[in-house]
Amino acid sequence: MASPRSLALFLLCILAPAPPVPAALLFGGGKSAKAAGGLDMEWRPATATWYGDAEGDGSDGGACGYGTLVDVVPMKARVGSVSPVLFMDGEGCGACYKVKCLDRGICSRRAVTVIVTDECPGGLCAFGHTHFDLSGAAFSRMAVAGAGGRLRDRGQLNVVYRRTACKYGGKNIAFRVNEGSTSFWLSLLVEFEDGEGDIGSMQIKQANSVEWLDMKHVWGATWCLVRGPLVGPFSVRLTTLSAKKTLTARDVIPRNWAPKATYTSRLNFEPSL
């Protein structure tokens, strides 16, 4: 019998609407400093809070679906929950940001780097506000040495943030086959993407085929395809959301693939924007 989570993913795969509004439209117009691929590189104002244990790593899993990955290096203590304007219906999952507070009496001049792993949909995160709800450890790292406790005592801070390249320290992109996947319904979660960190489109190619099949973004960092029977090994092609950089992992998912298994490629994007 299918688990509630795998059944929910299957229904989302069938019923998911058209792709959400592009990030550029959400941020609005105006002149700004941009990387070559169109990413906004300016420092922008936002607010920040923290949750969990005072020096904790943050939540287990989160809306992006990374599960226990958030508890181990390289994500450990670097996770963040963001408001919908940055979460973008899950298209913002995996993106990396530098965040720093502004009070020179207690805030370090260095920014903390956080990875989007979750969404905070209400409260300070609602009504189009840009907000970061950070792990206790990440929040504390914005303080000068020895002042983490005093900074946490403030609860809510005014901060500035900007996009930064994700760097996973030599790890290559991996693909987790979600629970419940079959030869007629394949659901994949993308892990450890250097550079932009987010995915704009995803395609797979079956064994002995020249046709690239479009996968559908349904939830968090999860993509799916309803079609079959699907025959591995599968090649996977990723295109980043903003810069439209493309990477192809050939035959990365073997013929005898299994649900809940993770398959690691031999490549990654450049760790830059």
Backbone hydrogen bonds in HBPLUS format (Angstrom, degrees):
<---DONOR---> <-ACCEPTOR-->    atom                        ^
c    i                          cat <-CA-CA->   ^        H-A-AA   ^      H-
h    n   atom  resd res      DA  || num        DHA   H-A  angle D-A-AA Bond
n    s   type  num  typ     dist DA aas  dist angle  dist       angle   num
A0007-LEU N   A0003-SER O   2.97 MM   4  6.15 159.4  2.01 156.0 162.3     1
A0008-ALA N   A0004-PRO O   2.93 MM   4  6.06 153.1  2.00 141.8 149.3     2
A0009-LEU N   A0005-ARG O   2.98 MM   4  6.27 157.0  2.03 149.7 155.5     3
A0010-PHE N   A0006-SER O   2.99 MM   4  6.17 154.3  2.06 143.2 150.1     4
A0011-LEU N   A0007-LEU O   2.99 MM   4  6.26 161.5  2.02 151.5 155.7     5
A0012-LEU N   A0008-ALA O   2.93 MM   4  6.14 157.1  1.98 148.2 155.0     6
A0013-CYS N   A0009-LEU O   2.91 MM   4  6.06 148.1  2.01 143.0 151.8     7
A0014-ILE N   A0010-PHE O   3.15 MM   4  6.47 147.1  2.27 144.3 152.2     8
A0015-LEU N   A0011-LEU O   2.87 MM   4  5.99 160.5  1.91 151.4 157.4     9
A0016-ALA N   A0012-LEU O   2.72 MM   4  5.16 132.1  1.95 144.2 148.3    10
A0025-LEU N   A0022-PRO O   3.09 MM   3  5.65 134.6  2.31 110.9 121.3    11
A0026-LEU N   A0023-ALA O   2.97 MM   3  5.05 119.8  2.34  97.6 113.5    12
A0027-PHE N   A0023-ALA O   3.02 MM   4  6.34 150.9  2.10 157.5 165.1    13
A0041-MET N   A0033-ALA O   2.76 MM   8  5.43 171.0  1.77 151.5 152.7    14
A0035-ALA N   A0039-LEU O   2.91 MM   4  5.19 146.7  2.02 138.4 148.4    15
A0038-GLY N   A0035-ALA O   2.97 MM   3  5.40 168.1  1.98 119.1 122.5    16
A0044-ARG N   A0161-TYR O   2.81 MM 117  5.34 159.3  1.85 149.2 155.3    17
A0161-TYR N   A0044-ARG O   2.88 MM 117  5.34 145.9  2.00 142.6 153.7    18
A0046-ALA N   A0159-VAL O   2.93 MM 113  5.29 148.4  2.03 148.5 143.9    19
A0159-VAL N   A0046-ALA O   2.95 MM 113  5.29 176.0  1.95 137.1 138.4    20
A0047-THR N   A0130-THR O   3.24 MM  83  6.72 150.6  2.33 146.5 154.8    21
A0132-PHE N   A0047-THR O   2.95 MM  85  6.37 156.2  2.01 149.3 156.5    22
A0048-ALA N   A0157-LEU O   2.89 MM 109  5.22 145.6  2.01 146.2 152.7    23
A0157-LEU N   A0048-ALA O   2.87 MM 109  5.22 158.6  1.92 151.0 157.8    24
A0049-THR N   A0132-PHE O   2.95 MM  83  6.47 150.1  2.04 154.2 163.0    25
A0134-LEU N   A0049-THR O   2.88 MM  85  6.17 159.0  1.93 148.2 141.2    26
A0051-TYR N   A0134-LEU O   3.04 MM  83  6.42 139.8  2.21 163.0 171.2    27
A0056-GLY N   A0053-ASP O   2.97 MM   3  4.47 166.7  1.98 103.3 105.2    28
A0137-ALA N   A0056-GLY O   3.08 MM  81  5.43 156.7  2.14 153.5 150.1    29
A0065-GLY N   A0062-GLY O   3.08 MM   3  5.80 157.4  2.13 120.1 126.3    30
A0064-CYS N   A0117-THR O   3.18 MM  53  5.23 155.9  2.24 137.6 132.3    31
A0221-ALA N   A0064-CYS O   3.06 MM 157  5.24 166.3  2.08 131.0 128.9    32
A0069-LEU N   A0066-TYR O   3.24 MM   3  5.64 159.1  2.29 133.6 132.1    33
A0070-VAL N   A0067-GLY O   3.47 MM   3  6.54 168.4  2.49 125.2 125.4    34
A0071-ASP N   A0068-THR O   3.01 MM   3  5.48 162.5  2.04 115.4 121.1    35
A0072-VAL N   A0069-LEU O   3.27 MM   3  5.59 170.0  2.28 112.5 115.5    36
A0075-MET N   A0072-VAL O   3.01 MM   3  5.90 120.7  2.37 144.3 142.6    37
A0076-LYS N   A0072-VAL O   2.83 MM   4  4.58 146.4  1.95 112.2 116.7    38
A0078-ARG N   A0075-MET O   2.89 MM   3  5.42 156.3  1.94 148.0 146.4    39
A0115-ILE N   A0078-ARG O   2.73 MM  37  5.99 152.9  1.80 155.6 163.9    40
A0080-GLY N   A0115-ILE O   2.94 MM  35  5.81 132.6  2.17 162.6 153.5    41
A0117-THR N   A0080-GLY O   3.06 MM  37  5.87 171.4  2.07 157.7 159.2    42
A0081-SER N   A0133-ASP O   2.92 MM  52  4.96 170.1  1.93 141.0 143.9    43
A0133-ASP N   A0081-SER O   2.72 MM  52  4.96 175.1  1.73 159.9 161.0    44
A0082-VAL N   A0118-ASP O   3.11 MM  36  6.50 156.6  2.17 136.5 133.2    45
A0120-CYS N   A0082-VAL O   2.89 MM  38  5.53 161.8  1.92 130.4 133.0    46
A0083-SER N   A0131-HIS O   3.12 MM  48  5.36 137.8  2.31 150.4 152.4    47
A0086-LEU N   A0083-SER O   2.93 MM   3  5.77 154.6  2.00 129.1 135.1    48
A0087-PHE N   A0083-SER O   2.95 MM   4  6.05 155.6  2.01 145.1 151.5    49
A0088-MET N   A0084-PRO O   2.93 MM   4  5.56 167.3  1.94 140.2 142.5    50
A0090-GLY N   A0087-PHE O   2.96 MM   3  5.42 136.7  2.15 111.5 123.9    51
A0092-GLY N   A0087-PHE O   2.90 MM   5  4.58 156.2  1.95 144.1 136.3    52
A0091-GLU N   A0088-MET O   2.97 MM   3  5.30 163.3  2.00 122.5 121.5    53
A0093-CYS N   A0090-GLY O   3.09 MM   3  5.34 165.5  2.11 110.2 114.6    54
A0095-ALA N   A0092-GLY O   3.17 MM   3  5.70 165.2  2.19 133.6 136.6    55
A0094-GLY N   A0116-VAL O   2.99 MM  22  5.17 174.3  2.00 142.6 144.1    56
A0116-VAL N   A0095-ALA O   2.95 MM  21  5.58 166.0  1.97 164.5 169.2    57
A0164-THR N   A0096-CYS O   3.09 MM  68  5.60 156.2  2.15 135.7 133.0    58
A0097-TYR N   A0114-VAL O   2.93 MM  17  5.44 158.0  1.98 153.2 160.5    59
A0114-VAL N   A0097-TYR O   2.85 MM  17  5.44 161.4  1.88 158.8 164.6    60
A0098-LYS N   A0162-ARG O   2.88 MM  64  5.51 162.3  1.91 164.9 169.6    61
A0162-ARG N   A0098-LYS O   3.08 MM  64  5.51 141.8  2.23 144.4 154.1    62
A0099-VAL N   A0112-VAL O   2.87 MM  13  5.37 158.7  1.91 150.8 157.5    63
A0112-VAL N   A0099-VAL O   2.87 MM  13  5.37 161.3  1.91 157.5 151.8    64
A0100-LYS N   A0160-VAL O   3.04 MM  60  5.68 159.8  2.08 159.8 165.2    65
A0160-VAL N   A0100-LYS O   2.98 MM  60  5.68 155.6  2.04 158.8 165.9    66
A0106-ILE N   A0103-ASP O   3.11 MM   3  5.83 160.6  2.15 121.3 126.1    67
A0107-CYS N   A0103-ASP O   2.67 MM   4  5.35 159.5  1.71 172.8 177.0    68
A0144-VAL N   A0106-ILE O   2.90 MM  38  5.76 153.8  1.96 144.3 144.4    69
A0108-SER N   A0142-MET O   2.76 MM  34  5.58 164.3  1.78 139.5 145.0    70
A0125-CYS N   A0122-GLY O   3.00 MM   3  5.19 152.6  2.08 132.7 128.3    71
A0126-ALA N   A0123-GLY O   3.18 MM   3  5.57 167.9  2.20 115.1 118.8    72
A0129-HIS N   A0126-ALA O   3.26 MM   3  5.90 166.7  2.27 118.4 122.4    73
A0139-PHE N   A0135-SER O   2.97 MM   4  6.17 170.0  1.98 162.2 164.8    74
A0140-SER N   A0136-GLY O   3.03 MM   4  6.10 156.8  2.09 142.7 149.0    75
A0141-ARG N   A0137-ALA O   3.19 MM   4  6.39 139.6  2.36 141.1 150.9    76
A0141-ARG N   A0138-ALA O   3.21 MM   3  5.26 129.4  2.48  95.8 108.7    77
A0142-MET N   A0139-PHE O   3.20 MM   3  5.78 163.7  2.22 112.8 117.8    78
A0143-ALA N   A0140-SER O   3.05 MM   3  5.71 166.5  2.07 119.5 123.8    79
A0147-ALA N   A0144-VAL O   3.01 MM   3  5.60 161.0  2.05 145.9 145.1    80
A0151-LEU N   A0147-ALA O   2.99 MM   4  6.23 154.4  2.05 154.9 162.7    81
A0152-ARG N   A0148-GLY O   2.97 MM   4  6.21 158.8  2.01 150.9 156.4    82
A0153-ASP N   A0149-GLY O   3.01 MM   4  6.22 146.1  2.12 143.6 153.1    83
A0154-ARG N   A0151-LEU O   3.13 MM   3  5.48 146.8  2.24 105.0 114.2    84
A0155-GLY N   A0152-ARG O   2.96 MM   3  5.44 149.9  2.05 112.7 121.6    85
A0156-GLN N   A0154-ARG O   2.76 MM   2  5.78 134.3  1.97 114.0  99.0    86
A0166-CYS N   A0195-GLY O   2.75 MM  29  4.83 169.5  1.76 135.8 138.4    87
A0195-GLY N   A0166-CYS O   2.96 MM  29  4.83 152.3  2.04 140.2 132.7    88
A0171-LYS N   A0168-TYR O   3.41 MM   3  5.61 157.7  2.47 106.9 113.3    89
A0173-ILE N   A0267-LEU O   3.21 MM  94  6.50 155.2  2.27 149.8 154.1    90
A0265-SER N   A0173-ILE O   2.84 MM  92  5.65 171.5  1.85 165.4 168.0    91
A0174-ALA N   A0191-GLU O   3.09 MM  17  5.08 162.7  2.12 136.1 140.8    92
A0191-GLU N   A0174-ALA O   2.92 MM  17  5.08 158.1  1.96 152.2 151.0    93
A0175-PHE N   A0263-TYR O   2.84 MM  88  5.26 158.6  1.89 141.0 147.5    94
A0263-TYR N   A0175-PHE O   2.86 MM  88  5.26 165.5  1.88 142.3 144.9    95
A0176-ARG N   A0189-LEU O   2.90 MM  13  5.05 165.6  1.92 149.6 152.2    96
A0189-LEU N   A0176-ARG O   2.89 MM  13  5.05 147.3  2.00 139.9 150.4    97
A0177-VAL N   A0261-ALA O   2.88 MM  84  5.64 167.2  1.89 175.9 173.3    98
A0260-LYS N   A0177-VAL O   2.68 MM  83  5.24 147.5  1.78 142.6 150.5    99
A0178-ASN N   A0187-SER O   2.84 MM   9  5.40 163.0  1.87 146.3 151.1   100
A0181-SER N   A0178-ASN O   3.24 MM   3  6.03 157.0  2.29 142.7 143.5   101
A0182-THR N   A0185-TRP O   2.70 MM   3  5.04 157.4  1.75 141.1 147.8   102
A0185-TRP N   A0182-THR O   3.28 MM   3  5.04 148.6  2.38  94.6 103.4   103
A0230-LEU N   A0183-SER O   2.61 MM  47  4.88 153.6  1.68 139.1 148.9   104
A0227-ARG N   A0184-PHE O   3.04 MM  43  5.10 139.0  2.22 126.2 137.4   105
A0186-LEU N   A0225-LEU O   2.94 MM  39  5.29 157.6  1.99 155.5 158.3   106
A0225-LEU N   A0186-LEU O   2.83 MM  39  5.29 138.7  2.00 147.6 159.9   107
A0188-LEU N   A0223-TRP O   2.75 MM  35  5.32 156.3  1.80 154.4 162.5   108
A0223-TRP N   A0188-LEU O   2.81 MM  35  5.32 163.5  1.84 160.3 166.0   109
A0190-VAL N   A0221-ALA O   3.40 MM  31  6.12 155.9  2.46 156.2 156.4   110
A0200-GLY N   A0239-THR O   2.72 MM  39  5.59 158.2  1.77 149.8 156.6   111
A0201-SER N   A0239-THR O   3.15 MM  38  5.19 151.0  2.24 142.1 142.7   112
A0239-THR N   A0201-SER O   2.98 MM  38  5.19 151.0  2.06 155.4 150.1   113
A0215-MET N   A0202-MET O   2.87 MM  13  5.56 166.5  1.89 159.1 156.8   114
A0203-GLN N   A0237-ARG O   2.92 MM  34  5.12 156.0  1.98 147.6 154.7   115
A0237-ARG N   A0203-GLN O   2.82 MM  34  5.12 165.8  1.84 146.5 150.5   116
A0204-ILE N   A0213-LEU O   2.99 MM   9  5.32 151.7  2.07 143.0 149.6   117
A0213-LEU N   A0204-ILE O   2.78 MM   9  5.32 175.8  1.79 161.2 159.9   118
A0205-LYS N   A0235-SER O   2.90 MM  30  5.11 148.1  2.00 140.8 146.3   119
A0235-SER N   A0205-LYS O   2.99 MM  30  5.11 160.7  2.02 145.7 151.1   120
A0207-ALA N   A0231-VAL O   3.12 MM  24  6.09 169.6  2.13 152.5 155.8   121
A0216-LYS N   A0224-CYS O   2.73 MM   8  5.24 166.6  1.75 154.2 156.6   122
A0224-CYS N   A0216-LYS O   2.87 MM   8  5.24 149.1  1.97 135.8 145.6   123
A0218-VAL N   A0222-THR O   3.23 MM   4  6.17 163.3  2.26 147.7 152.8   124
A0222-THR N   A0219-TRP O   2.81 MM   3  5.38 160.2  1.85 144.6 150.7   125
A0234-PHE N   A0253-ILE O   2.78 MM  19  5.07 151.7  1.86 145.9 154.8   126
A0253-ILE N   A0234-PHE O   3.22 MM  19  5.07 178.1  2.22 148.9 149.4   127
A0236-VAL N   A0249-ALA O   2.92 MM  13  5.23 158.3  1.97 142.9 147.3   128
A0249-ALA N   A0236-VAL O   2.79 MM  13  5.23 164.7  1.81 165.3 164.4   129
A0238-LEU N   A0247-LEU O   2.85 MM   9  5.33 159.2  1.90 159.9 164.3   130
A0247-LEU N   A0238-LEU O   2.96 MM   9  5.33 152.5  2.04 149.2 155.7   131
A0240-THR N   A0245-LYS O   2.84 MM   5  5.26 154.9  1.90 145.9 153.6   132
A0261-ALA N   A0258-ALA O   3.25 MM   3  5.69 150.3  2.34 133.8 133.8   133
A0272-SER N   A0270-GLU O   2.76 MM   2  5.53 141.7  1.90 103.1  92.7   134
